[in-house]
Amino acid sequence: MAKPALVLVGILLLSFSFVSIAGYLPLATILYPAYFWYSLHPSGTSTSPTLLTAGQSMTLSIKLVYYDATVKVSLPTPTYWKVTVTITASGYSQAVDFGRADDYQGGVKVDDHYCSIAVYENPWTVPTAEGVSYTFLWTVVIKDSSGTTLDTKTKTTYGKTASIEPDGYFTVNGQKATETATFVTLDGQLNLAFAATKNAEKITKVYVEVYKGGEKITTVDLTGSGSSWSGTYTLPSHGTYEVKGFFTWSGSTTGILKMSAVASWGEETPPALTLTKAEVLALFSGVLGILFLALGLKKR
């Protein structure tokens, strides 16, 4: 084979290797971390909206993963991103521009991944009307340092102001739970409790849903009545779990979300590294490419 041809074959094989290896995409395509939407507040769903207090000032919060050190996936720096939320209800609309990130947090562990997170916060006063459902449309425009828009991501959450609904708070292992709380358990056991602080006599059911990796693994029904409810649950294995607490009341069978916390137990064993047939072929092609390229250059 002619010397220039050897060099050409080596370059082509190397190119095939780089394009084929899993996780690589052309520069024009953005590769997102697995946990891009780390945290939103309010974070409720259409069927289980976050309970809001009419007329109260609160903090809108959005936390985004822009770098996953475990798999080395990185987005353009959030310094140039445009992050907004549009809040709508019947006869109401307000857009909030978060501006630049308020904080950057590195080394945040999400399951088995060490990530860097951009934090955006902005105050918002809930309108005084009671019994109103609000839709929160979160929009993130990914931009680079030149101001060029690379992609746009959106997510929708829901909140609702109380009217005559009951109110209260959850505790996990004796600690009061909030929307952003994190609990660490040494033995995997969660002691769950709910204390009603308003219209306790109207509460009909209190329950906690446990998720892992975005999948619900169980529902724990708390026992009790009136202002005091309790229950226990033991996590099935080491890892990071999301724990959501709800109650229903006599005026509605739809669960009201009052807790969305994270529970962590020990270190989760990472899965063994395996390669697919496509990855093996890509690596083999890469090795051949290097050999042909080196041989061609040597003969030249």
LOFISE-860291 format. One record per atom (N, C-alpha, C): residue in one letter; x, y, z. Coordinates in steps of 0.02 Angstrom, whole numbers, padded with zeros to 5 digits, always signed. Example, Ala and Ser with C-alpha at 12.3 -4.5 7.8 and 13.67 -1.06 7.14 Angstrom:
A+00660-00284+00390;A+00615-00225+00390;A+00660-00165+00390;S+00642-00112+00354;S+00684-00053+00357;S+00645+00002+00394;
END
This chain:
M+00043-00060+00000;M+00000+00000+00000;M+00044+00062+00000;A+00027+00109-00042;A+00067+00170-00047;A+00067+00207+00019;K+00122+00243+00031;K+00129+00278+00095;K+00073+00328+00108;P+00054+00370+00062;P-00001+00416+00075;P-00067+00380+00091;A-00075+00322+00058;A-00136+00284+00070;A-00138+00257+00141;L-00080+00235+00167;L-00078+00211+00237;L-00098+00266+00286;V-00073+00325+00274;V-00089+00382+00317;V-00164+00397+00314;L-00192+00395+00253;L-00263+00410+00245;L-00306+00358+00281;V-00289+00293+00274;V-00326+00240+00308;V-00324+00250+00383;G-00264+00267+00409;G-00258+00278+00481;G-00303+00333+00505;I-00304+00389+00468;I-00346+00446+00488;I-00420+00428+00486;L-00442+00392+00434;L-00512+00372+00428;L-00533+00326+00484;L-00490+00278+00502;L-00507+00233+00557;L-00510+00269+00624;L-00465+00315+00634;L-00467+00354+00696;L-00531+00395+00700;S-00552+00424+00644;S-00613+00464+00642;S-00673+00421+00659;F-00675+00360+00629;F-00730+00314+00644;F-00732+00296+00717;S-00673+00286+00747;S-00669+00268+00817;S-00697+00323+00861;F-00677+00384+00850;F-00699+00440+00892;F-00774+00451+00885;V-00802+00445+00825;V-00873+00457+00814;V-00915+00401+00844;S-00888+00339+00845;S-00927+00282+00865;S-00928+00270+00940;I-00876+00291+00976;I-00873+00277+01047;I-00933+00309+01082;A-00967+00269+01125;A-01028+00294+01159;A-01012+00356+01199;G-01059+00403+01197;G-01050+00465+01234;G-01024+00522+01193;Y-00998+00508+01134;Y-00972+00563+01092;Y-01025+00585+01042;L-01034+00650+01037;L-01079+00678+00987;L-01043+00735+00952;P-01062+00752+00891;P-01031+00808+00857;P-01036+00871+00898;L-00990+00918+00887;L-00987+00979+00927;L-01051+01020+00921;A-01088+01013+00867;A-01148+01052+00858;A-01206+01028+00901;T-01198+00969+00933;T-01251+00941+00974;T-01230+00944+01047;I-01277+00966+01091;I-01262+00970+01162;I-01276+00903+01196;L-01228+00879+01234;L-01236+00818+01273;L-01250+00839+01346;Y-01310+00824+01371;Y-01331+00847+01437;Y-01313+00795+01491;P-01297+00819+01551;P-01289+00773+01607;P-01355+00737+01620;A-01351+00678+01652;A-01412+00639+01665;A-01459+00675+01713;Y-01433+00720+01754;Y-01474+00753+01805;Y-01474+00829+01793;F-01493+00851+01733;F-01491+00923+01717;F-01536+00963+01764;W-01599+00942+01773;W-01646+00976+01819;W-01634+00949+01889;Y-01590+00980+01927;Y-01573+00954+01994;Y-01628+00970+02044;S-01654+01032+02043;S-01704+01051+02093;S-01744+01111+02068;L-01809+01110+02081;L-01853+01166+02065;L-01898+01179+02125;H-01914+01242+02137;H-01962+01259+02189;H-02001+01320+02167;P-02068+01311+02160;P-02110+01253+02175;P-02098+01195+02127;S-02109+01133+02151;S-02093+01074+02111;S-02153+01028+02101;G-02213+01049+02120;G-02270+01005+02117;G-02292+00987+02046;T-02332+00935+02041;T-02360+00913+01977;T-02432+00940+01971;S-02462+00928+01913;S-02530+00951+01903;S-02580+00917+01949;T-02565+00854+01968;T-02610+00818+02013;T-02591+00826+02086;S-02529+00845+02099;S-02505+00856+02168;S-02466+00921+02171;P-02499+00978+02167;P-02464+01042+02166;P-02432+01059+02234;T-02377+01098+02231;T-02347+01123+02292;T-02395+01172+02326;L-02404+01163+02392;L-02450+01206+02428;L-02418+01275+02440;L-02450+01328+02416;L-02427+01396+02423;L-02471+01434+02473;T-02441+01484+02505;T-02479+01524+02553;T-02497+01591+02520;A-02561+01605+02513;A-02584+01666+02480;A-02557+01728+02516;G-02529+01775+02477;G-02504+01838+02504;G-02435+01834+02534;Q-02404+01774+02535;Q-02339+01766+02568;Q-02282+01774+02518;S-02227+01806+02540;S-02166+01811+02500;S-02127+01746+02505;M-02106+01719+02448;M-02069+01656+02447;M-02011+01663+02399;T-01969+01612+02397;T-01911+01612+02353;T-01921+01561+02297;L-01921+01585+02235;L-01920+01541+02177;L-01849+01516+02168;S-01840+01451+02159;S-01772+01423+02156;S-01767+01372+02100;I-01712+01376+02063;I-01697+01327+02011;I-01623+01310+02014;K-01608+01245+02018;K-01539+01222+02021;K-01526+01176+01962;L-01474+01191+01923;L-01460+01155+01861;L-01390+01125+01862;V-01385+01062+01840;V-01319+01029+01834;V-01288+01049+01767;Y-01227+01078+01771;Y-01193+01096+01708;Y-01129+01057+01698;Y-01109+01016+01748;Y-01048+00975+01740;Y-01055+00912+01781;D-01047+00855+01749;D-01047+00790+01783;D-00977+00762+01780;A-00941+00766+01837;A-00871+00745+01839;A-00864+00670+01831;T-00915+00632+01850;T-00909+00559+01848;T-00904+00534+01776;V-00943+00563+01731;V-00941+00541+01660;V-00911+00595+01616;K-00888+00650+01647;K-00853+00704+01611;K-00897+00735+01556;V-00959+00750+01574;V-01004+00785+01528;V-01010+00857+01552;S-00995+00904+01508;S-00994+00974+01527;S-01034+01016+01477;L-01075+01062+01503;L-01111+01110+01462;L-01072+01175+01460;P-01087+01219+01412;P-01056+01286+01412;P-01069+01321+01479;T-01023+01363+01501;T-01029+01395+01566;T-01097+01430+01574;P-01130+01420+01632;P-01195+01451+01643;P-01194+01527+01647;T-01134+01556+01648;T-01128+01629+01653;T-01169+01664+01599;Y-01175+01633+01541;Y-01208+01665+01484;Y-01279+01638+01471;W-01304+01593+01515;W-01371+01566+01504;W-01425+01617+01522;K-01484+01607+01494;K-01542+01648+01512;K-01593+01602+01544;V-01607+01615+01609;V-01652+01572+01647;V-01712+01613+01670;T-01772+01590+01651;T-01834+01625+01668;T-01887+01576+01691;V-01938+01603+01724;V-01998+01563+01739;V-02059+01608+01727;T-02108+01581+01692;T-02170+01617+01680;T-02224+01585+01722;I-02256+01626+01765;I-02306+01602+01812;I-02375+01624+01787;T-02419+01576+01778;T-02485+01593+01751;T-02539+01560+01793;A-02597+01593+01794;A-02658+01567+01825;A-02715+01602+01790;S-02776+01586+01809;S-02833+01618+01779;S-02832+01693+01794;G-02824+01734+01742;G-02821+01806+01750;G-02756+01832+01778;Y-02703+01791+01778;Y-02639+01813+01807;Y-02581+01786+01764;S-02530+01828+01753;S-02470+01808+01718;S-02412+01852+01740;Q-02356+01820+01755;Q-02296+01858+01774;Q-02234+01819+01752;A-02187+01855+01720;A-02124+01825+01699;A-02068+01848+01745;V-02026+01801+01767;V-01971+01817+01812;V-01906+01797+01777;D-01861+01846+01770;D-01794+01835+01741;D-01745+01830+01799;F-01710+01774+01805;F-01665+01764+01861;F-01598+01799+01853;G-01582+01821+01792;G-01517+01853+01782;G-01460+01802+01791;R-01403+01826+01815;R-01346+01781+01825;R-01357+01736+01885;A-01323+01679+01885;A-01331+01631+01940;A-01310+01663+02006;D-01346+01646+02060;D-01330+01672+02126;D-01274+01633+02159;D-01263+01571+02138;D-01211+01530+02170;D-01193+01473+02123;Y-01132+01448+02133;Y-01109+01388+02098;Y-01085+01338+02151;Q-01109+01277+02147;Q-01091+01226+02197;Q-01057+01168+02162;G-00995+01153+02183;G-00958+01097+02154;G-00957+01037+02201;G-00944+00979+02173;G-00939+00918+02214;G-01005+00894+02243;V-01061+00913+02213;V-01127+00891+02238;V-01139+00819+02214;K-01153+00774+02260;K-01162+00704+02241;K-01235+00689+02226;V-01249+00667+02165;V-01316+00646+02144;V-01312+00573+02126;D-01340+00530+02170;D-01329+00458+02164;D-01254+00445+02163;D-01228+00416+02109;D-01157+00401+02106;D-01117+00452+02066;H-01147+00509+02052;H-01115+00559+02009;H-01096+00621+02050;Y-01034+00645+02039;Y-01013+00708+02069;Y-01024+00764+02017;C-01064+00813+02036;C-01087+00864+01988;C-01072+00935+02013;S-01072+00981+01966;S-01070+01052+01981;S-01137+01082+01963;I-01162+01126+02006;I-01231+01151+02000;I-01232+01227+02002;A-01272+01256+01957;A-01284+01328+01957;A-01351+01341+01992;V-01351+01389+02038;V-01411+01403+02079;V-01439+01472+02062;Y-01503+01473+02046;Y-01538+01536+02030;Y-01595+01544+02079;E-01601+01604+02110;E-01654+01617+02157;E-01682+01687+02146;N-01747+01694+02160;N-01778+01760+02152;N-01841+01762+02197;P-01852+01818+02232;P-01912+01823+02274;P-01975+01830+02232;W-02030+01805+02258;W-02095+01811+02225;W-02149+01813+02278;T-02193+01860+02272;T-02249+01865+02319;T-02310+01832+02289;V-02335+01782+02324;V-02393+01745+02300;V-02454+01792+02303;P-02493+01795+02249;P-02553+01837+02252;P-02599+01817+02310;T-02641+01863+02331;T-02682+01852+02391;T-02743+01807+02381;A-02759+01793+02318;A-02818+01751+02305;A-02807+01680+02331;E-02858+01652+02363;E-02853+01584+02390;E-02882+01533+02341;G-02860+01472+02348;G-02886+01418+02306;G-02869+01424+02232;V-02812+01455+02216;V-02792+01467+02146;V-02735+01420+02127;S-02740+01389+02068;S-02687+01345+02042;S-02642+01386+01996;Y-02576+01378+02005;Y-02526+01415+01965;Y-02483+01365+01925;T-02467+01386+01864;T-02422+01347+01821;T-02356+01384+01816;F-02301+01348+01827;F-02234+01377+01823;F-02198+01346+01763;L-02187+01387+01711;L-02151+01364+01652;L-02079+01388+01657;W-02033+01342+01672;W-01963+01358+01680;W-01928+01351+01612;T-01890+01401+01592;T-01857+01401+01527;T-01783+01417+01537;V-01741+01374+01509;V-01668+01384+01511;V-01642+01388+01440;V-01615+01445+01421;V-01585+01454+01355;V-01509+01446+01362;I-01482+01393+01333;I-01411+01380+01338;I-01374+01422+01286;K-01330+01466+01310;K-01291+01509+01266;K-01217+01501+01279;D-01176+01516+01228;D-01104+01515+01238;D-01079+01586+01250;S-01013+01595+01257;S-00985+01660+01274;S-00996+01713+01221;S-01011+01692+01159;S-01024+01740+01106;S-01097+01762+01104;G-01138+01733+01147;G-01209+01749+01148;G-01250+01707+01101;T-01219+01658+01068;T-01255+01614+01021;T-01299+01565+01060;T-01362+01558+01042;T-01407+01510+01073;T-01393+01441+01046;L-01377+01394+01091;L-01362+01325+01071;L-01421+01278+01080;D-01462+01291+01130;D-01520+01248+01142;D-01565+01281+01194;T-01627+01256+01198;T-01675+01281+01248;T-01708+01222+01282;K-01710+01223+01348;K-01742+01170+01387;K-01799+01201+01428;T-01855+01165+01433;T-01912+01189+01472;T-01938+01134+01517;K-01968+01155+01572;K-02000+01108+01618;K-02057+01144+01653;T-02111+01108+01667;T-02171+01138+01696;T-02185+01107+01765;T-02197+01150+01814;T-02217+01127+01881;T-02280+01166+01901;Y-02309+01146+01959;Y-02373+01175+01978;Y-02375+01190+02053;G-02413+01242+02071;G-02424+01260+02140;G-02496+01281+02149;K-02518+01281+02212;K-02587+01300+02226;K-02592+01333+02294;T-02628+01389+02297;T-02639+01421+02361;T-02696+01387+02398;A-02688+01383+02464;A-02739+01351+02505;A-02799+01397+02513;S-02855+01366+02521;S-02916+01405+02538;S-02936+01381+02608;I-02973+01328+02611;I-02990+01300+02676;I-02953+01234+02687;E-02903+01221+02645;E-02865+01159+02653;E-02827+01159+02719;P-02815+01100+02746;P-02772+01094+02805;P-02700+01112+02786;D-02658+01117+02836;D-02587+01129+02824;D-02548+01092+02878;G-02483+01086+02868;G-02440+01052+02916;G-02371+01040+02888;Y-02332+00999+02922;Y-02264+00986+02900;Y-02245+00914+02918;F-02198+00887+02878;F-02171+00820+02889;F-02105+00824+02928;T-02089+00770+02963;T-02022+00761+02991;T-01996+00693+02971;V-01930+00689+02962;V-01897+00626+02946;V-01842+00615+02998;N-01847+00560+03035;N-01800+00546+03089;N-01794+00605+03137;G-01852+00636+03151;G-01854+00690+03199;G-01836+00758+03174;Q-01815+00764+03110;Q-01796+00828+03082;Q-01852+00854+03036;K-01867+00919+03043;K-01919+00949+03002;K-01898+00950+02929;A-01942+00929+02885;A-01926+00924+02814;A-01947+00987+02778;T-01907+01007+02730;T-01923+01064+02686;T-01916+01040+02614;E-01929+01086+02567;E-01924+01068+02495;E-01853+01049+02475;T-01803+01074+02512;T-01734+01063+02492;T-01694+01023+02544;A-01729+00990+02590;A-01695+00954+02645;A-01661+00891+02620;T-01606+00873+02652;T-01570+00811+02639;T-01559+00775+02705;F-01577+00711+02708;F-01570+00672+02769;F-01522+00614+02756;V-01480+00600+02806;V-01433+00544+02802;V-01452+00494+02856;T-01463+00431+02837;T-01479+00379+02885;T-01422+00329+02889;L-01406+00306+02949;L-01350+00260+02958;L-01372+00187+02951;D-01437+00174+02961;D-01461+00105+02958;D-01515+00094+02905;G-01530+00146+02866;G-01580+00140+02813;G-01652+00151+02836;Q-01663+00161+02901;Q-01732+00169+02926;Q-01752+00242+02926;L-01814+00255+02903;L-01843+00321+02902;L-01903+00322+02950;N-01899+00363+03001;N-01955+00373+03046;N-01993+00435+03021;L-02052+00423+02995;L-02091+00475+02961;L-02147+00499+03006;A-02158+00565+03005;A-02213+00593+03045;A-02241+00655+03010;F-02304+00669+03024;F-02336+00729+02997;F-02374+00762+03053;A-02364+00828+03061;A-02399+00867+03112;A-02443+00919+03077;A-02507+00915+03087;A-02553+00963+03056;A-02554+01027+03098;T-02552+01084+03063;T-02551+01149+03097;T-02613+01191+03082;K-02657+01165+03038;K-02716+01203+03019;K-02770+01154+02996;N-02830+01162+03021;N-02888+01121+03002;N-02872+01046+03003;A-02841+01023+03056;A-02820+00953+03062;A-02878+00905+03055;E-02936+00925+03078;E-02994+00880+03077;E-03017+00863+03006;K-02994+00901+02956;K-03015+00889+02887;K-02969+00839+02850;I-02912+00821+02880;I-02865+00776+02847;I-02893+00705+02848;T-02891+00673+02789;T-02918+00605+02783;T-02863+00552+02772;K-02806+00573+02747;K-02753+00524+02733;K-02686+00560+02729;V-02633+00527+02754;V-02565+00553+02749;V-02521+00496+02724;Y-02482+00510+02672;Y-02440+00457+02644;Y-02374+00486+02616;V-02325+00442+02608;V-02259+00461+02584;V-02241+00414+02526;E-02219+00444+02470;E-02196+00406+02413;E-02119+00407+02411;V-02089+00349+02398;V-02016+00343+02396;V-01994+00327+02325;Y-01947+00367+02299;Y-01923+00359+02230;Y-01848+00345+02230;K-01825+00309+02179;K-01754+00299+02168;K-01741+00300+02093;G-01697+00344+02072;G-01683+00350+02000;G-01743+00372+01960;G-01787+00412+01991;G-01846+00436+01956;G-01905+00387+01956;E-01895+00326+01982;E-01948+00276+01982;E-01976+00267+02053;K-02043+00267+02060;K-02073+00257+02126;K-02066+00184+02146;I-02040+00172+02207;I-02031+00103+02229;I-02082+00082+02281;T-02112+00130+02317;T-02163+00111+02365;T-02202+00173+02389;T-02259+00159+02420;T-02298+00211+02454;T-02308+00189+02526;V-02293+00233+02573;V-02299+00219+02644;V-02358+00258+02672;D-02411+00224+02695;D-02468+00256+02725;D-02454+00268+02799;L-02459+00331+02821;L-02449+00347+02891;L-02515+00336+02929;T-02509+00315+02992;T-02567+00303+03033;T-02576+00360+03082;G-02638+00372+03102;G-02653+00426+03150;G-02717+00460+03132;S-02728+00517+03162;S-02787+00558+03147;S-02776+00628+03175;G-02816+00675+03151;G-02810+00743+03176;G-02742+00773+03161;S-02706+00795+03213;S-02644+00832+03203;S-02582+00788+03204;S-02588+00724+03218;S-02528+00681+03226;S-02533+00618+03184;W-02483+00607+03141;W-02479+00549+03098;W-02407+00523+03098;S-02398+00456+03093;S-02329+00430+03094;S-02326+00363+03057;G-02264+00343+03042;G-02251+00279+03008;G-02177+00270+03001;T-02156+00210+02982;T-02084+00196+02971;T-02075+00160+02905;Y-02015+00167+02878;Y-01997+00131+02816;Y-01922+00121+02816;T-01900+00061+02795;T-01829+00046+02789;T-01810+00043+02716;L-01761+00083+02697;L-01738+00084+02627;L-01712+00016+02608;P-01726-00007+02547;P-01707-00076+02527;P-01632-00086+02515;S-01595-00033+02500;S-01524-00040+02486;S-01491+00028+02490;H-01424+00028+02490;H-01387+00091+02493;H-01402+00133+02430;G-01397+00199+02438;G-01408+00243+02381;G-01443+00307+02401;T-01463+00346+02352;T-01497+00409+02362;T-01570+00403+02340;Y-01615+00425+02383;Y-01687+00418+02371;Y-01721+00486+02376;E-01776+00494+02340;E-01818+00553+02347;E-01880+00533+02386;V-01896+00572+02437;V-01952+00557+02481;V-02002+00614+02476;K-02063+00598+02452;K-02115+00648+02444;K-02173+00633+02491;G-02195+00685+02528;G-02249+00678+02576;G-02312+00714+02554;F-02370+00681+02561;F-02434+00709+02539;F-02487+00700+02594;F-02540+00740+02589;F-02600+00726+02627;F-02661+00740+02584;T-02716+00706+02598;T-02780+00721+02567;T-02827+00745+02621;W-02880+00779+02601;W-02926+00806+02650;W-02997+00800+02624;S-03045+00817+02665;S-03116+00804+02648;S-03140+00844+02589;G-03106+00898+02572;G-03127+00939+02515;G-03099+00916+02449;S-03052+00868+02449;S-03021+00844+02387;S-02985+00779+02400;T-02988+00734+02350;T-02951+00670+02356;T-02882+00676+02325;T-02866+00732+02294;T-02800+00742+02264;T-02749+00757+02318;G-02693+00722+02316;G-02641+00731+02367;G-02609+00800+02363;I-02600+00833+02420;I-02565+00897+02424;I-02493+00883+02443;L-02445+00904+02401;L-02374+00892+02413;L-02348+00940+02467;K-02322+00912+02522;K-02294+00953+02575;K-02222+00937+02591;M-02194+00886+02560;M-02124+00869+02571;M-02094+00840+02508;S-02035+00863+02490;S-01997+00834+02435;S-01924+00837+02456;A-01902+00786+02492;A-01835+00785+02522;A-01794+00729+02492;V-01729+00729+02509;V-01682+00678+02485;V-01657+00639+02546;A-01659+00573+02541;A-01633+00530+02594;A-01575+00490+02566;S-01519+00489+02602;S-01459+00454+02578;S-01437+00403+02629;W-01420+00344+02604;W-01397+00290+02648;W-01335+00258+02618;G-01277+00268+02649;G-01215+00235+02630;G-01194+00251+02559;E-01149+00209+02533;E-01122+00217+02466;E-01150+00162+02421;E-01177+00183+02365;E-01205+00135+02317;E-01149+00106+02275;T-01147+00040+02267;T-01096+00007+02227;T-01107+00021+02154;P-01057+00052+02120;P-01066+00067+02049;P-01067+00004+02007;P-01104+00003+01952;P-01106-00056+01909;P-01039-00068+01875;A-01027-00133+01860;A-00964-00150+01826;A-00962-00120+01756;L-00903-00099+01735;L-00895-00069+01669;L-00900-00122+01615;T-00946-00114+01569;T-00954-00160+01513;T-00955-00120+01449;L-00933-00153+01395;L-00933-00121+01329;L-00980-00158+01282;T-01016-00120+01242;T-01059-00149+01192;T-01017-00170+01132;K-01048-00207+01086;K-01013-00228+01026;K-00990-00168+00986;A-01032-00116+00983;A-01014-00055+00946;A-00954-00021+00977;E-00951-00021+01044;E-00894+00011+01078;E-00830-00029+01066;V-00835-00096+01068;V-00776-00137+01056;V-00751-00126+00985;L-00797-00123+00936;L-00778-00111+00866;L-00744-00042+00859;A-00772+00007+00894;A-00744+00074+00890;A-00673+00077+00918;L-00663+00044+00975;L-00597+00044+01006;L-00547+00006+00962;F-00570-00051+00933;F-00526-00089+00889;F-00507-00049+00828;S-00556-00012+00800;S-00542+00030+00742;S-00493+00085+00760;G-00499+00112+00821;G-00452+00164+00843;G-00381+00138+00846;V-00373+00077+00873;V-00306+00047+00877;V-00276+00037+00808;L-00318+00008+00762;L-00294-00002+00694;L-00276+00064+00661;G-00317+00116+00674;G-00303+00182+00645;G-00235+00208+00666;I-00220+00201+00730;I-00155+00224+00756;I-00098+00186+00723;L-00107+00119+00716;L-00054+00078+00686;L-00041+00098+00613;F-00096+00105+00574;F-00088+00124+00503;F-00058+00194+00497;L-00080+00240+00540;L-00053+00308+00537;L+00020+00309+00554;A+00040+00271+00606;A+00109+00270+00626;A+00152+00237+00571;L+00126+00182+00540;L+00163+00148+00488;L+00173+00193+00427;G+00117+00230+00409;G+00122+00275+00351;G+00172+00330+00362;L+00171+00360+00422;L+00217+00415+00436;L+00289+00390+00439;K+00298+00329+00465;K+00365+00302+00470;K+00395+00290+00401;K+00354+00264+00354;K+00380+00250+00287;K+00395+00315+00249;R+00354+00367+00265;R+00369+00431+00234;R+00436+00457+00257;
END
